[in-house]
Amino acid sequence: MKKVQKVVIAGGGTAGWIAAATLSSQLGSLIDITLIESADIGTVGVGEATIPTHKAFHRLIGVDEQKFLQKTQATFKLGIEFSNWGNIGDSYFHTFGQIGRSTWMGDFQHLWQHAKTLGWAGDLQDYCVELQAAKAGKFGIDNKTNINYAYHLDAGLYASFLCEFSQQRGVKRIEGTIEHVTMDSKNDHISHLVLSNGTSVAGDLFIDCTGFKGLLINGALGVGFEDWSHWLPMDSAWAVQTQGMQPIPPYTKSIAHDASWQWRIPLQNRVGNGLVFCSAYNSEQDALQLLTDNIEGNMITEPRLLKFKTGKRKKAWFKNCVAMGLASGFLEPLESTSIHLSQIAATRLVQMFPFNGMDESLQTHYNNSVDGEVNSIRDFIILHYNLNQRPEPFWQHVATMAIPDSLRHRMELYTKTSIAYQNDADLFRVDSWNQVMMGQGAKVEGYHQMGRLVANDNLRQAFNDLHKNIKILVEGMPMHDDFLNQYGVL
């Protein structure tokens, strides 16, 4: 097997520069990295919300948080507020925080269910610092308040930030459009990428970040696509930017409509807006009208239409090509997982880098890891659609459609026993499953009886103390805007 030293990344954008930044910061002294991108080819660039793994990624590659916030017009994110998802008029938060205090015997929701039967438990969401801070518009980082958070960012500026970061670490950038992919006749691996100006770029390992078209993984290697549109039928989105809002809320907003949902992502200087819709139930013009009727503030860009199909590449790594970003598949942006999937793909490649050549067992291990995580995220997103009580035809369709067996098992287990769980491949924690299940109206039939092991007065006191301490913590936090100023960002 040919040893791997030269890595060629096809395509820039967020995914391409995440790959470059990860490989150069971790393996830069061992490999040669070239990235090819064309200024003439646009990027999707609407993935402006992230999840807390983004912080860990930045720690890994050595990014200064304040510099990152300044360069990308970023703000802090404590979670997502979902409106009209369970039913019209409903609202709940899915935040990144821990709910209550759990024990080895069972998670907090079992104690809470018991407290409810005694008549004095508040809402489940009352016992989460991040959730209460989000509702109050507050944010703070200090030694006393260990909160979980992520970011809202400008995806285009983030790609530029990582471009500069990567080039400082030895990544070579080539401007040009890929015209042809040359294959090695001996093993059907990719050997060269030929640009429109005639330049030929050779490599040992190629990373495909060419977006939906998958120029290498699909166009050259013919790796098929697993279509998930029967579970996730949204296939279109309008995106537009509006003027900045004050105060800046520390959370994303997701608002469900008749056969669509609207996002609102607040940055320092503007707000990212969009409407994800199903073309079988909405025309493009009707969807655009719905978005423009429901945005706040004046538009500062022209609305842009995006078309997509949910699903994943059947193999993310095939022969000497690894697909990342949209080239590897697409899950709609409902839970802000797009940037994370590029980051985890790049870090996973570092862990499994094929220094000694393209080993099939290594590729199988990589692909199995990708599939496990992506399938779990898929189930979590489907949950939002399937667990609803709305009357419209679209919502009735997704509420009654067949769902993956893996999700069916989770939902049945939760409704019968209140048990939520996190497998090794799961990105979302027990608290996330709890917040969405309860927020969208899951009706539970039973729960673990461990609460009966605690005297009622003691349990009530513990709940009261927890609620009181959270209230004190949140009251002591600055408003989100004020913290951004204190942090030297605004």
matplotlib code that plots the C-alpha trace (Angstrom):
import matplotlib.pyplot as plt

x = [0.0, 1.2, 2.1, 0.1, 1.8, 0.1, -3.4, -5.5, -8.7, -11.1, -13.3, -13.1, -16.0, -16.6, -16.1, -12.9, -11.2, -12.3, -10.5, -7.5, -7.3, -7.7, -5.1, -2.6, -2.9, -2.6, -0.6, 1.0, 4.6, 3.9, 1.9, 1.7, -1.8, -3.1, -6.6, -8.2, -11.0, -12.5, -13.8, -16.3, -18.1, -20.4, -21.0, -24.3, -23.1, -26.3, -25.0, -24.7, -25.6, -23.5, -23.6, -21.2, -18.8, -17.6, -15.8, -14.0, -13.0, -11.5, -9.6, -8.2, -6.9, -5.8, -8.3, -8.6, -12.3, -12.3, -10.4, -12.8, -15.9, -14.5, -13.5, -16.8, -19.4, -20.3, -22.6, -23.3, -25.9, -27.5, -30.0, -33.0, -36.5, -39.1, -42.5, -45.6, -43.8, -45.8, -49.0, -50.0, -49.2, -46.8, -43.3, -40.3, -36.5, -34.0, -30.9, -27.4, -27.7, -28.1, -31.6, -31.7, -29.4, -29.4, -28.2, -26.7, -30.1, -31.9, -32.1, -33.7, -36.9, -37.9, -37.6, -39.5, -42.3, -42.7, -42.7, -45.5, -47.7, -47.2, -48.4, -45.5, -43.0, -42.6, -42.0, -39.1, -37.4, -37.4, -34.4, -31.9, -29.6, -29.0, -32.7, -33.6, -30.7, -31.8, -35.4, -34.0, -31.7, -28.6, -25.2, -22.0, -18.8, -17.0, -15.5, -18.8, -21.1, -20.1, -22.6, -22.7, -22.9, -22.2, -22.1, -24.0, -21.5, -21.1, -20.2, -18.5, -16.3, -15.6, -14.3, -12.0, -10.9, -9.9, -8.3, -5.9, -5.4, -4.6, -2.2, -0.2, 0.2, 1.5, -1.6, -1.1, -4.1, -4.6, -7.2, -8.9, -11.8, -11.5, -12.1, -11.2, -10.5, -7.7, -7.9, -5.1, -5.8, -4.1, -6.4, -9.1, -7.9, -7.9, -4.4, -4.7, -7.1, -6.8, -7.8, -9.4, -6.0, -4.3, -2.6, -2.5, -2.5, -1.4, -2.2, -2.3, -5.5, -8.3, -10.9, -14.1, -15.6, -17.3, -20.8, -24.0, -22.5, -19.7, -17.4, -15.0, -16.9, -19.9, -18.7, -15.5, -16.0, -19.7, -20.5, -24.3, -26.6, -29.0, -32.1, -33.9, -36.6, -39.3, -38.5, -37.4, -39.4, -38.2, -36.4, -36.1, -35.1, -35.2, -32.4, -32.1, -30.3, -31.9, -30.6, -29.3, -31.6, -31.3, -31.1, -29.3, -30.9, -28.5, -30.5, -31.7, -35.4, -37.3, -40.9, -43.1, -45.6, -48.2, -45.7, -42.4, -40.3, -38.5, -35.1, -33.8, -30.1, -28.8, -25.3, -23.5, -24.3, -27.2, -29.8, -29.7, -33.3, -34.6, -37.6, -37.2, -40.2, -41.5, -42.2, -45.0, -47.0, -45.6, -44.8, -41.5, -43.3, -45.7, -42.8, -41.0, -44.0, -44.4, -40.8, -40.9, -44.2, -42.7, -39.2, -38.3, -36.3, -35.4, -33.8, -30.1, -29.7, -31.8, -33.5, -31.7, -33.3, -31.6, -32.7, -31.5, -32.2, -31.8, -29.7, -26.1, -23.4, -23.4, -19.7, -18.1, -14.6, -14.1, -10.8, -8.5, -11.3, -13.1, -16.2, -16.9, -19.6, -22.4, -20.5, -21.0, -24.7, -27.2, -29.3, -31.5, -30.3, -33.0, -30.6, -27.5, -25.4, -23.9, -20.7, -20.2, -20.4, -17.5, -15.5, -16.0, -15.3, -11.9, -11.0, -12.0, -9.7, -6.8, -7.4, -7.6, -5.2, -4.0, -0.2, 0.6, -1.9, -5.6, -6.6, -10.1, -10.6, -9.6, -12.1, -14.9, -14.2, -14.4, -17.6, -19.2, -18.4, -19.9, -23.0, -23.7, -23.5, -25.4, -28.2, -28.7, -28.9, -31.3, -33.6, -33.4, -34.5, -37.3, -38.5, -39.4, -41.7, -43.2, -44.1, -46.7, -50.4, -50.9, -54.0, -52.5, -52.0, -48.2, -48.0, -50.5, -48.4, -45.2, -47.0, -48.3, -45.5, -43.3, -40.2, -36.9, -37.1, -34.3, -36.4, -39.6, -37.9, -36.7, -40.2, -41.9, -39.4, -39.8, -43.6, -43.8, -41.0, -39.6, -36.2, -34.1, -30.5, -27.4, -25.5, -21.8, -22.7, -25.2, -24.4, -27.4, -27.5, -30.3, -31.2, -31.7, -34.0, -35.9, -36.4, -37.7, -39.9, -41.5, -41.6, -43.5, -46.1, -44.9, -47.3, -45.5, -47.2, -44.6, -41.3, -38.7, -39.9, -36.7, -38.3, -40.3, -37.0, -36.7, -38.9, -41.4, -40.2, -36.6, -37.4, -39.4, -36.7, -34.1, -36.3, -36.9, -33.2, -32.3, -34.9, -33.7, -30.0, -30.7, -32.7, -29.8, -27.3, -29.4, -30.1, -26.4, -25.6, -25.2, -27.4, -26.0, -25.2, -23.5, -21.3, -20.3, -19.2, -17.3, -15.7, -14.3, -16.3, -19.0]
y = [0.0, 3.4, 5.6, 8.7, 12.1, 14.5, 15.5, 17.4, 19.1, 19.8, 22.8, 25.5, 26.9, 25.9, 22.2, 22.5, 25.0, 22.9, 20.0, 22.1, 23.6, 20.3, 18.4, 21.2, 21.9, 18.2, 16.5, 19.5, 18.3, 14.9, 15.6, 18.1, 19.8, 21.6, 23.1, 24.0, 26.5, 28.8, 32.3, 31.7, 28.9, 30.0, 28.2, 27.5, 29.5, 29.5, 27.2, 30.0, 28.2, 25.6, 23.2, 23.0, 20.6, 23.7, 24.8, 21.5, 21.7, 25.1, 24.0, 21.1, 23.2, 26.1, 28.9, 31.9, 32.4, 36.2, 36.5, 34.1, 36.0, 39.3, 37.9, 36.1, 38.6, 35.7, 35.7, 33.1, 30.4, 28.6, 26.6, 26.8, 28.0, 26.0, 27.7, 25.9, 22.6, 20.3, 22.3, 25.8, 28.2, 25.8, 26.9, 25.1, 25.4, 22.8, 24.1, 22.7, 22.5, 19.7, 19.4, 18.9, 16.4, 12.7, 9.6, 6.3, 4.7, 7.0, 10.4, 13.5, 13.2, 10.2, 12.3, 15.1, 12.7, 11.6, 15.2, 16.0, 13.3, 15.0, 18.2, 20.6, 20.1, 23.0, 22.6, 20.3, 23.3, 25.2, 23.1, 24.1, 27.1, 27.5, 27.4, 30.0, 32.2, 31.9, 33.0, 36.0, 37.0, 36.6, 35.1, 34.9, 32.9, 32.7, 30.3, 29.9, 29.3, 26.4, 26.6, 24.8, 27.0, 27.3, 30.1, 31.9, 32.9, 34.2, 31.0, 33.0, 34.9, 31.6, 30.0, 33.1, 32.9, 29.2, 29.9, 32.4, 30.0, 27.1, 29.0, 30.1, 26.4, 25.5, 24.7, 25.7, 27.3, 27.1, 29.2, 27.4, 25.3, 21.6, 20.6, 16.9, 14.1, 11.7, 8.1, 5.6, 2.8, 0.2, 0.6, 3.1, 5.6, 9.3, 10.4, 14.0, 16.9, 18.9, 22.6, 24.7, 26.5, 23.2, 22.8, 19.2, 18.6, 15.2, 13.6, 10.4, 11.2, 13.5, 15.1, 16.0, 19.3, 20.2, 20.5, 18.7, 17.6, 15.5, 16.0, 13.3, 10.9, 10.8, 12.2, 10.3, 7.3, 6.8, 6.3, 6.3, 8.3, 7.0, 9.1, 10.0, 12.3, 9.8, 10.6, 14.2, 15.6, 19.2, 19.9, 23.6, 26.8, 30.5, 32.4, 36.2, 38.5, 41.4, 44.2, 43.4, 43.3, 44.7, 43.2, 40.2, 37.0, 34.2, 31.5, 30.5, 30.6, 28.0, 28.8, 26.1, 27.1, 25.1, 23.1, 24.8, 26.2, 29.5, 30.1, 33.3, 33.5, 36.7, 37.8, 40.9, 43.0, 41.2, 38.4, 35.3, 34.2, 31.4, 29.3, 25.5, 24.1, 21.0, 21.8, 19.2, 21.4, 24.9, 26.7, 28.7, 32.0, 31.2, 30.1, 33.4, 35.4, 33.5, 34.3, 38.0, 38.4, 36.9, 38.4, 41.2, 44.2, 45.3, 42.9, 43.7, 41.0, 39.5, 36.2, 33.2, 29.8, 26.6, 23.1, 20.0, 16.3, 14.8, 11.7, 10.5, 9.1, 5.3, 5.5, 8.6, 7.1, 5.1, 4.2, 7.2, 9.8, 11.1, 13.1, 15.9, 18.6, 18.5, 16.1, 13.5, 14.1, 16.6, 16.8, 19.9, 22.6, 22.1, 21.2, 23.1, 19.9, 20.8, 22.4, 19.8, 17.0, 18.6, 19.0, 15.5, 14.1, 15.9, 15.0, 11.4, 11.4, 12.6, 9.7, 7.2, 8.8, 6.2, 6.9, 3.4, 3.4, 2.8, -0.1, -1.4, -2.3, 1.3, 2.7, 0.4, 1.5, 5.1, 4.6, 2.7, 5.6, 8.1, 6.1, 5.6, 9.3, 10.5, 7.9, 9.0, 12.7, 11.7, 10.1, 13.1, 15.4, 13.1, 13.1, 16.8, 16.1, 12.9, 14.0, 16.7, 17.3, 19.9, 19.6, 20.6, 18.0, 18.2, 17.8, 14.9, 13.2, 13.4, 12.4, 9.2, 8.2, 5.2, 6.0, 4.2, 1.3, 2.8, 5.9, 3.9, 2.0, 5.2, 6.8, 3.7, 3.3, 6.9, 7.0, 3.7, 4.2, 7.8, 6.4, 8.3, 7.2, 8.0, 5.4, 5.7, 6.9, 9.4, 13.1, 14.3, 13.6, 12.4, 16.0, 16.8, 13.9, 14.8, 18.4, 17.6, 14.7, 16.7, 19.9, 18.4, 16.7, 13.2, 11.5, 9.1, 6.1, 5.3, 6.2, 4.8, 4.8, 5.9, 9.1, 7.1, 6.2, 9.9, 11.4, 13.8, 16.8, 16.1, 15.7, 18.9, 20.8, 19.5, 20.7, 24.1, 24.6, 23.6, 26.1, 28.8, 28.3, 28.5, 31.7, 33.3, 32.3, 33.7, 36.9, 37.4, 37.0, 40.1, 40.6, 38.9, 42.2, 43.5, 40.4, 40.7, 44.2, 43.1, 40.3, 42.9, 41.6, 44.3]
z = [0.0, -0.9, 2.1, 2.5, 2.7, 0.3, 1.2, -1.3, -0.2, -3.0, -2.2, 0.5, 2.4, 6.0, 5.5, 3.5, 5.9, 8.9, 7.3, 6.6, 10.0, 11.8, 9.8, 9.8, 13.5, 14.5, 11.7, 10.0, 10.5, 9.1, 5.9, 3.0, 2.7, -0.4, -0.6, -4.0, -4.1, -6.7, -5.9, -8.7, -6.9, -4.1, -0.8, 0.9, 4.0, 6.0, 8.8, 11.3, 14.6, 16.3, 19.3, 22.4, 20.6, 18.8, 21.9, 22.3, 18.6, 19.1, 22.1, 20.1, 17.2, 19.4, 18.6, 20.9, 21.7, 21.8, 18.6, 17.0, 18.2, 16.9, 13.5, 12.8, 14.3, 16.7, 19.7, 22.3, 22.1, 25.0, 22.9, 20.7, 21.4, 19.5, 18.9, 17.5, 17.1, 19.4, 18.7, 17.7, 20.5, 22.3, 23.1, 24.7, 24.9, 23.9, 25.7, 26.2, 30.0, 32.5, 34.0, 37.7, 39.4, 38.4, 40.3, 39.2, 39.7, 37.3, 35.7, 37.2, 35.2, 37.4, 40.5, 38.8, 37.7, 41.3, 42.6, 40.1, 41.6, 45.0, 43.5, 43.9, 41.1, 38.7, 34.9, 34.1, 32.4, 35.7, 36.9, 34.2, 34.5, 30.7, 30.0, 32.6, 31.5, 27.8, 28.7, 30.7, 27.8, 30.0, 29.6, 31.6, 31.9, 35.3, 37.7, 39.6, 36.7, 34.6, 31.8, 28.4, 25.4, 21.7, 19.1, 16.4, 13.7, 10.2, 8.2, 5.4, 7.9, 9.8, 6.6, 6.1, 9.7, 9.3, 5.9, 7.6, 10.5, 8.2, 5.9, 8.9, 9.7, 6.2, 4.2, 0.5, -1.1, -4.9, -6.6, -9.4, -10.7, -10.9, -14.5, -14.4, -12.0, -13.2, -12.0, -11.4, -13.9, -11.6, -8.6, -9.6, -7.0, -7.6, -8.7, -9.9, -10.0, -13.2, -13.0, -15.7, -16.3, -16.9, -13.5, -12.3, -8.5, -7.4, -4.0, -2.0, -0.1, -1.4, 0.8, -1.1, 0.2, -3.1, -1.7, -2.8, -6.1, -4.5, -7.5, -6.3, -4.1, -6.4, -9.8, -10.0, -7.7, -8.0, -4.3, -4.1, -1.9, 0.8, 0.5, 3.7, 2.3, 3.2, 6.8, 6.4, 3.6, 3.8, 0.5, 0.1, 2.0, 1.6, 3.4, 4.0, 6.3, 8.2, 10.3, 13.8, 16.8, 20.3, 22.7, 21.2, 22.5, 23.5, 21.6, 18.2, 17.4, 15.4, 14.5, 12.9, 10.3, 8.3, 6.3, 7.1, 9.9, 10.2, 11.8, 13.4, 14.3, 15.9, 15.2, 16.4, 13.3, 11.7, 12.0, 9.8, 8.8, 6.7, 6.0, 5.5, 3.6, 1.8, -1.9, -2.0, 0.3, -0.4, -3.7, -3.7, -3.9, -1.1, 1.1, 0.3, 1.1, 4.4, 5.3, 4.4, 6.3, 9.5, 9.7, 12.0, 10.7, 7.2, 4.8, 4.0, 1.4, -1.3, -0.4, -1.7, -2.6, -1.6, -2.8, -1.0, -0.4, 3.1, 3.4, 3.5, 1.2, 1.4, 2.2, 3.5, 2.9, -0.3, -1.9, -1.3, -1.0, 2.2, 1.8, 4.3, 4.7, 2.1, -0.1, 2.6, 3.0, 4.4, 7.5, 7.7, 10.1, 12.7, 15.5, 14.1, 13.5, 10.1, 11.3, 14.0, 11.4, 9.5, 12.7, 13.9, 10.4, 10.4, 13.9, 13.3, 10.2, 12.3, 14.7, 11.8, 9.4, 6.8, 7.1, 5.8, 3.0, 2.2, 4.4, 4.0, 7.6, 8.6, 6.1, 7.4, 11.0, 9.9, 7.9, 10.8, 13.2, 10.7, 10.2, 13.9, 14.7, 11.6, 12.1, 15.7, 14.7, 11.9, 14.5, 16.8, 14.0, 12.9, 16.5, 16.3, 13.3, 14.4, 17.9, 17.1, 17.6, 14.8, 12.6, 9.2, 6.4, 6.5, 10.2, 10.2, 7.5, 9.5, 12.7, 11.2, 8.8, 9.4, 11.3, 11.8, 14.3, 16.3, 17.0, 17.5, 20.3, 22.0, 21.8, 23.1, 25.9, 27.0, 26.9, 28.9, 31.4, 31.2, 30.3, 27.9, 27.1, 25.3, 23.3, 22.4, 19.0, 20.2, 19.9, 21.9, 25.6, 27.9, 28.7, 25.0, 24.5, 27.6, 26.6, 23.1, 24.3, 27.0, 25.1, 22.2, 24.4, 25.1, 27.5, 29.9, 31.5, 34.1, 35.7, 38.1, 41.7, 43.3, 44.4, 47.0, 48.7, 49.8, 52.4, 50.8, 52.9, 52.0, 48.3, 48.3, 50.0, 47.4, 44.6, 46.3, 46.9, 43.3, 41.9, 44.3, 43.4, 39.7, 40.2, 42.1, 39.5, 36.6, 38.5, 39.0, 35.3, 33.0, 30.0, 26.9, 25.2, 28.3, 28.5, 24.9, 25.7, 28.9, 26.9, 24.4, 21.5, 20.8]

ax = plt.figure().add_subplot(projection="3d")
ax.plot(x, y, z, "-o")
ax.set_aspect("equal")
plt.show()
